[in-house]
Amino acid sequence: MTSPSPISPDSSLISPDSSPADLVVEGGRLVTPEGVIEGSVVVRDGRVAAIVAPGAPLPAGPRLPAAGRYVLPGLIDSHVHFRTPGLEHKETWENGSRAALAGGVTTVMDMPNTRPPSLDAATLRAKAAQIAGRSYVDHRFHMGADPDHPEVLADLAPEVATSAKAFMAGHHTAPVVFREAHQLEAAFAAAARGGVRLVLHAEDQHVFDLLDSHTGDPDSYDGYEPHRPRSGAIVAVAKVVQLVRTYGTKTHILHVSSAEETDLLVAAAAEGLPISFEVTGHHLAFTDHDTALRGPRTRLSPAIRAPRDRDRLWQAVLGGEASTIGSDHAPHTVEEKNRPPAEAPPGLPGVQELAVSVWTGMLARGIAPDAAAVHLARLMGTGPADLFGLAGKGRLTVGSDADLALLDPAARWQLSASHVESLCGWSAYEGWMFTGRFTTVVRGGHIAWDLERGTLGEPSGRWLTGPPAPDLPAEEAQAPEPVRELEGATR
């Protein structure tokens, strides 16, 4: 480890309050927005009450020793598929949220491709009700953007969702796909009016349809990446950039997979467009050579690409060009993944492996541990918290939610199937030697995960609703439109 940074005066105990604490996380390397410092964290009423310099008095209360650990803000994974409702044979919310805790994640944002899909406020509320009492982590939802009803985005109540997922290409669980240009344009216009951030699976279905008509389906995993090539993503990103330029819609591109996409998006952001992007852990960990060897375990959408693409994505992560890293946690059963190459569904479990795989990758690239911790806290803390308005999350500061992840930075361990908390029971990282392991996770001021003791907290994770819509003057207020019900929706 590098030498500790001095704690700033206003980071020390900020009030003479010496009343007992609910928890004192004692003597760790605290990863704050200002950098890494030595100190202790005092927790009261579910929030960080004080950050205390080494040697300063600490209040009475239960102690959680953190010597030799980085104390990170509870991490945020803004891209998971916990498969509820309707696909619980692949994953349950209980299993997915336990996997999150094991990976240092205390807040997730779940995607809409479920059965029924979450395409309006009614289905999102029903989903929240179904999850209540089953989640070990806090959560918010991305609503699904519906090409047949883009107008919903203009009137989306922010307390229900502040973002909407749009698929520009289809796959096994994509509920609806924006195939026509006029549909996508209408969605961008409506989202701009409603202040909704669009999150996009940006691959072009027409490109893939054209290639499929010429070459057909692959019969081996050597042919999978050429079957779903970078050209589909490059074309889609170019279209998205033009739509953002036209409408000013806040837009976040998911799972960027190629150097060319990255360059386009960096240039668009430099132009001042409100566009950002995510890199996934698996696009940082694997290349197309792995898919040829591992087959269905790294059959993904977008596909895993060449070593040069992985290098460019790492450059974006370490250089501050990428706003978030996400797992795209998307489990399938072993039986589903073992279908022929053209039929096996894309996706892998990843919320448990994300932070430690990225940490391992950073150290392997010569990044100093303190700098690696700051990168992780930005990409899975302040980055997603700021992008999606997750108040109180993603920062280790006085007043923030007492969500903390203790990382043993030098632990060496090999992942096996027995470590996997996801219901599917497998991982593409099986056999990997990781450096770094989360030993204790605190959510809302309570210990939610402890590796050594094998303990797990209560499933009391909260639905993090967005900010309420601003009050309109009486003359501008309108009666709300009735909520559109989907076939199969439950309340």
N, C-alpha and C positions, 0 to 999 in steps of 0.2 A: 504494500500500500504506500501511497505517497504521504508526505507529511500532512498533518491535519491543518485545515484552515482555521484561523482564529474566529471565534464566535463574535458576531457583531453585538454592540451593547444593547440594541433594541430587540435582539433575539433571545436575551436572557429573561429570567422570570420578570414579567412585565407588571406584576402587581404584588403587593405584600400579602396576598391571599395565601395563608398557610394551612387552610382547611384540608382535611384528608382528600387524597386523590382517589379516583376510581381505579386508576392504573398508572404506574410510572414505568416507562420504558427506559431503562437505565444504562447509560454509558455506551451508546452506539455511535456510528458514523452517520450522521443525519443528512439525507439528500434533500436539500431545500432548493427553492427556485434561485437562490443566490449562490448555490454551490454546496460542497460537502463540508460539514463542520462536525466537530466532536460535541457531544452533549447528551441530554436526556429529554424525554418528552413526557409532560404531565397531561393526563387525560381526565376530564370531568364532563359528565352529562353527554357523552358521545362525541365530544369535540376536543381538539387540541387546545388545552387551557394555557400552556406555557412551554417554552423551550428553554432549558436551563443549561448554563455553561458548566463545564467540568469543575468540580470543587465547590460549587454553589450549593446552598442548602436545598434539600428536596423535601416535599411534604410527605407525611405518612401515607401509606396505602400499599396495595399489592405491587410487587416488583416483577418486572419482566427483564431479566438481564439481556443486554444486547452487545456486550463486549465482543469485538471481532466480527461484528455484523454491520452491514449497511442497513439502515432503516429508511426504506423508500416509502413514499406515499403509496397507499393501496393502488395497485395498477388498474388501468381501464383497458378492456378489450372491446373496441367499438365495432367488432365484426364477428358475431357468432351465430350459429344456427343450432339452437337447443331443441329443435324439432317438435315443439309443443305449440299448438295441438296437432294431432292427427298422424304424426310420424314417430310415435314413441317407441316403436320397435327398433329404431336406430339409436335413439338417445332419449333420456328423460331429463326434465329440468333439474331434478335432484342430482343425477349423475353429472350433468354438465356443470352445475354450479360447484359441486365438490372438486371437479377437475380444475375449475377456475381458481379456487382457493389454493390448491396444491401448486399452482403456477404463480402465486402471488397476486392474483387478480381478485379485486373486491367489487368491481362494477363491470357489467357487460351491457352491450347494446345488441339486441337480438333482431334478426332479419325476418322478413314477412313471408318467406316461401314455406308455408305450413299448409295444413288441410283442415279447415278452409284457410285460404290466404288472408293475410291481414291488410285488406285494401280499403278499410274505412274505420271510423271511430268506434263503431259498434263491435267489430271483431277485435280491435285492440283492447277495448274494455273487457270483453269476454275472456281474452287471453290473460289479461292481468288478474282477473278473478280466478281463473283456473290455476295460475301459478301461486297465488297467495298462500303462504304457509308452507311452500315447498322449496323455496329458493334460499341457498346459503349466501347469495351475493345480492347486492342492489342491482337494479336493472332499468333500462329504458328500451323502447322499441323504435325501430325504423318502420314506418308504415310502408306498404307497397303502393307504388304509383301504378294506376290502372289506365292503360291506353284508351279504354272506352269511356272513361270518366275522369279526364284530367282536371275538370273544374273543381273536384274535391280538394285539390291542392291549394286553391285560392282561398278556401274557407276553413282550412284545417286548424282546429283549436290547439294552440301550442301546449296546453297542459296534457294533451293526448299524445302528440308527437311534434317534433320540430324538424324532422327529416323524413325523406321518402326515398325508397329504393326503386330504381328503374333498371330493368333488364333489357339490353339492346341485342342480346342473343339468348337462345334458349338452351336448356339442358334438363336433366331428369326432374329436378324439383322447382324449376322456374315456373311460377304460376301464370304469368302473363308476360308477353314480350312486345316491345315497341318495334314493330317491323316496318312501319311506314313513316316517312319523314314528317308528314303533317301531324301524326300522333305525338312524336317526340317534341316537335315545335310547340304544340299546344300545352304539353306538360311543362316545358321550360317557361312559357309565358305565365301559366297559372301559378307555378311555384314562385316565380318572381313577385307576382301580386300578393301572394300569401306569406312571403318571407320564409319559405320552406327551403331547406338545403336539400338538393338532390344528391343522392349517393348512387353511383352508377356502376353496373357491370358493363364496361365499355368494350364490347366486341361487336362487330357488324354481322348480323345474321345473313344479309344478302351476299357478303363475301364468302361465308361458309357454304351457303346453298350453291353458289356458283362452283366452288371447288368440289363439293360433293357430287354435283352432276357430272363432273369430268373424271374424277378419280375414284369415287366410291369410298366405302368404309375401310379403315386399316384392318389388317389381319394379324398385326403384331404391335408390340409397344415401341419397336424401333420406328414405326410409321406414325405414332400418335401426334408428336409435335408438328410434323409437316401437315398432318390432317387438320390441325387447328392452329395455323401459323400466326406469326406476328402481324401479318398484313391485316387480319381482321381487327386487331386491336388498334393499329395505327390509323386505319380508316375511321374507326369509331371515335377515337380521341380527337382527330381533326374535325369531325362533325360537331363534337361537343364544344370544342374551343370556339367555333364559329357561333354556336347558339348562345354561349355565355357572353360573347362579344355583343350579340344582338340584344339580348334580354337582361343582362346583368344578373342572371340567376346564380345564387351561391351553389357551388358544385364541388363535390368530392369524388374523385375517381378511385375506385377500389382495386385492390390486387393488381397494381401495375406490374407487368411482367417483362417488358423489353426496354432496351436502351433508347430506342426511337420514341416510344411513348413518353419516357422520362424527359427526354430533351424537349419534346413539344410542350409538355406541361410546365416545365421550368421556364421556358420562354414565354408562355401565356401568363404565368404568374408575374414575371418580370415586367410584362406590359401593364400590369395593374389589374388584371382580371381576377374576380373572386373565385379562383379555382385552386384546389389543393388535391393532394393524392396520398394514398396509402400504399405501403409495401408489406407484403405478408412474410411471416417467418419462413414458410417453405420456399418462397422464391429467393430468399437469402441463403437457404441451406442446401438446396438441391440444384442439379442441372438436368438437362435432357438425357445425359448419360445415365443418371440414376433411374429415370423412368424406363429406359431400355433394360436396365438390370432388375429393378424392383417391380416393374409392371404396374398393377392396379393401385398399389399403395401411393404412388405419386402420379396417378392419372387425375389431373386436375383441370379446372376451367377458371381462368386461362391456364394453358399448358405451361409446364416448366420449360425454360428456354436454355440458351447456350451459356457457357461460362462468361462470355463477355457481357451478357445481360445481367448476370448475377453481380459482376464487378461494378457495373454502372448503378445498380440498385443499392449496393453497399455505399457507393459514393454519395448517393442521394440521402441515405439514412445518416451517415456520419457528417455530411456537409450541411445538414439542416434544410435540404430541399424537400424531403418528405415530411408531411405533417404528423402522420401516425404510422405505427405498425399494428397490424391486426393478425389474428390467427386464421380467419375464415374457417373456424371450427365447424366442420360439416361431416359428422360421422355417418358411415354406412355399415351394415353388417358385413362380416367376412363373406357370406354367401353372395351378397350383392356385388361386392368388389371382385369376386372371382368369376364373374361372367366374362364372355368373350370381349376383346378390347373395344369393339364398337358399342357394346351394351353395358359395360361396367359404369356405374355412376361416378362422376367426378367428386372429389372431396376427401378430406382426411380429418381426424380429430387433431386439435392443435392448441386449444386454450391452455392446457397444462404445460405444454412444451415451449410455448412461444418465448417467454422472457428468458428462460435458461438457454435456449438455443441461440438467441440473439446475443446474450451475455457471453456465451462460449465463443461465438463467432467474432465478437469484438476483441476479446482477449487474444484470440488466435491471429488477429490482424494487428496486434501490437498496441491496442488502445489501453492506456493506463486505467486501473480499476476505478479511480475517482471519476475520470472522464467518462468511462463506460456507464457508471451509475447515473451521471448527469444526463447522458443520452437516453438511457432507459426511462428516467423520470420525465423527460420531455416527450418522448414518442408514445409512452403509455400513461402519461400523467397530464401535464399542462396542455399538450397538443390536442388530444381528444376532448379534454374538459372544456377548453376554450372554443373549439370548433363546434361542439354540440351543446354548449351552455349547461354543463353539468356542475351546478353550483356546489361548492364545498368539496369537490372531488379533485384528485390529481395533484394536490399540493400539500407539502408538509409545512404548514404555516399556522400560526396562532389563529384560532377561529374556524379552521377547516374541520371537516369530518375526521374523526379519529380512526381512519383506515390506514393501516401500516403493514408493510411487508418486510420481514427481516430476512436478509439474504446472507448466507455464508458464502463469501465470494470465491473461496479457494477449494471448496468441497469438490472432490472428484468422484463421480459415480456413473454407473452404466444403467441406462433405462432398459427395463424389461417389461413384458406384458403384465407382470404382477403389479407394476407401479401405476398402470393406467386406470384412472378413475372413470373415464367415459364408459358408457354402457357397452359400446362396441367391443371393448376389450383388446384393441390392437393399436399400434402406433407406427407411423412411418419411420420414427426415430429409434425403434427397438435396436439395441446393440450399440447405440451411440455412447461415447464417453463424454459426459457433460462436465464442465467446470462451473460451479455455482449451484446452490440449492436453497430454496426457501425453507426455513426451519420453523417459523411461526408467522401467522397472519392474524392481524387484528382488524375487525370490522365494527364500526360504531362503538369503539371503546372496549369491546369484548374479544377475547381470544376465540377466533373462529376456526383456526387450524394450527395444530402443533404436531410436527413431524415425529419428534422423539417420543412423545407420549401417545401418539396415535389418536389424539382427541380431535373432535369436531364440535363446533358450536351448534346453536339452534338454527333451523331454517327460517330465519326472521328477516330475510332480505326484502327491501322495500322497492316498490315501483316508483321510480323517480320521474314524476310528472314534470312537464316543462312549466315555464312561467305562465301565469294566467294571462289571457288576452287583455290588452288595455281597455279600460272603460271608454266607450264612445259617448259623445254628447247625445243628449236625448233625441235631437233632431236627426242624428245619423244612425241611431240604433235601429236594427232591423230584426224581425222575428227570425230565428234560425230555421234553416231548411230541415225537413225531416231527414233522419239518417237513413241511408240506403242499406237495406238488409241483403246479405248474401245468402244464397242457398246453402243450407247446412250450418249457418252461423248459430252459435250457442250463447246464451246469456248466463 
